[in-house]
Amino acid sequence: MTDTMQASAPITRPAADSIRLERLLDAPVETVWRYLTEADLRREWFMGGTDASPGGNFDLLIDHDNLSADEVEPPESYAAMKGAVWNEQVIRFEPPRLLETTFQSGKNGNVTYELSDEGGRTRLVLTHSGIVSGTGAQDFGAGWNSHLTVLQKKLAGETVRDFWALHAKSREAVAQALR
């Protein structure tokens, strides 16, 4: 178990309503694809719910309790969201290279996950476009940066002791990166 956390946020803003994050993950493309599409694996780094499949809908269940190795309480503003379900639509499903879905039941745009092989590792490029939330790039960037860090650590055989401490650091790093 490790409690080291990413201090910087590799994030860019390709358009006013979009953010882009990139990670190099210690797993083959097929494994990362499963972590994106299979609910039981997705819940280990992001949100569970139901599996994503071609042309279908799937659910994202908000429950971040399992993202920390230690028992930690979520911030009050996030605690109220626990148990909420967003019904998402699969827009593009091209295994194991490309997945595009709606986000927040389609209220805050689309998320595209692009996977490519780099010598047995996977380059993941995540683009969240069509963000209309007033909190915009800052909040979504902090969230994605935190969740992708959990995924990165999970695939490297490590853990995050306190997801919410990671999220707080991520907010600061994203704010700096998006200035």
N, C-alpha and C positions, 0 to 999 in steps of 0.2 A: 504494500500500500504506500502511496506517496501523497503528499499534500502540496507539492509544488504546483503552481498555477501559472498559466500564461499571463504575462504582464502586458504584452502588447496586443493590439488588435489588427490583424492583417485584413483590413476592410477598405473598400473604395466605394465611391458613389458615382456610378456611371451615368446616372440621370437624377433629376431632382426627386423622383419618386422611387428610386432604386438603390439597393446596396448589393455589394458583391464581396464574398469571402472565399478564401481558398485555403485548403489544407492538404498536406501530404500525409497519408495514413498508412500505418504499418499493417496492411492486409491486402490481399488480392481484390480486384474489382468485384468479383462475384460475391465475396464476403460482405463488402461494403454495400452492395446492392441489397442484400438480404437485410442489413441493418436499416435501410431506408424503407423497405416495402413490407417487411414482416413485423406485425404489431408487437410480438413478444420481444423481439430484438430492439425495435425502435424505442420501446419504453425504457430501455436501459440507458439511453442517452438523450431522449427527447420526450415523446409522448406515446403512450400505447394506443389502444382503441381496437381497430380492426385492420386487416391486411389491405394494402393498396394493390389493385389489379387493373389490367388494361380496360380503359373506357368506363370504369366503374366509379362508385363513390366509396369512401372509407371514412371512418371516424378517427379523430384525434381526441384522446381522453387526457385531460390536464390532471396530472398527479406527479409532482416532482419529488415526492418523498424518497423514491428509490435512486435518486441521482447522487446522493451523498453517502459515503461510507460510514460517516458518523451520523448519529441522530441529531438533526437540526430542525429548528422551527423556521418556516418560511416567513418573510416579511409580511406584515398585515395586509398590504395591498395585493399580495399574491395568494395569501391563504384563502381569501374569499372565492378565488377562481377554481380551487380544487374540486374535482369531480365534474367540471363543465365538459361538454362534448361539442366539438366542432365537426360538422359534416362537410367533408372535402370532396372535390371532384378530381379525378385523374384526367389531365388534359393530354399529356404525352407519356407513353410507357414503352420505352425501347430498351429492354434488358440486354446487358447489364450496364448500359452507357448513359441513358438519359431518362429522367423522371421529372415531369412538371405537374404540379397540383395547385389548386386554389389554396388560400390561407385564411384562417378565421372564418370559415364557411363562405369564403369568397369575398368577404367584406374588406380585406386588406390585400388585394392583389393575388399574385401567383408566386410560387417558389419553384425554381428550376435547379435540379441537381445534375451536374455533368460529371461523369466519372471517366478517367483514362488511366491506363496502365503505365507505370513508370518502374520497370524492372521488378515486378512482383509487388510493388507498393501501388497505392491508388492516389491519384490527384483528384480531389473533390473540389469542384467550383460550384458554389451556391449563389444564385442570384435571386433576390427577392425584389420583384418589380410591382408597380401599381400600388404602392403604399399610400393610403389616404389618411391614416391615423394622424391626429395632431401631434403625437409624440414621435412619429415618423422614424427616420433613420436611426436616431439615438437609441430608442427603446428596442426596436427590432434588431439593430446591430449588436447591442449588448446581449440580447437573448440568444441570437444565432451564434455569436462568438463563444458564449458560455456553453451552449449545447454542443457545438462542434469540438470544443476543448474536451468535454466529457467523452465524446465519441473517439477522439484521437487517443485519449488516455486509455479508454476501454480496449481499443484494438491493439494497443501497445502492452496490454496486460497490467495496466496501472489503474488506480482509482482516484477519485476526487473526494477528499474528506468532507468538504462543506461546499455544496453547490452554491448556496446563497452568498458565501464569502467570495467565491469565484465570480458570481454574477455582479457583485458590488465592484470588484476590481475591473471587471469587463466594462462596466458603465463608464468608469474613469478612462480606460484605455480607448474605448470607442469615441468618447467625447474628444479626446486629444487627436485621434486619427482623422476624424471628420471635420476638424477645424479648417 
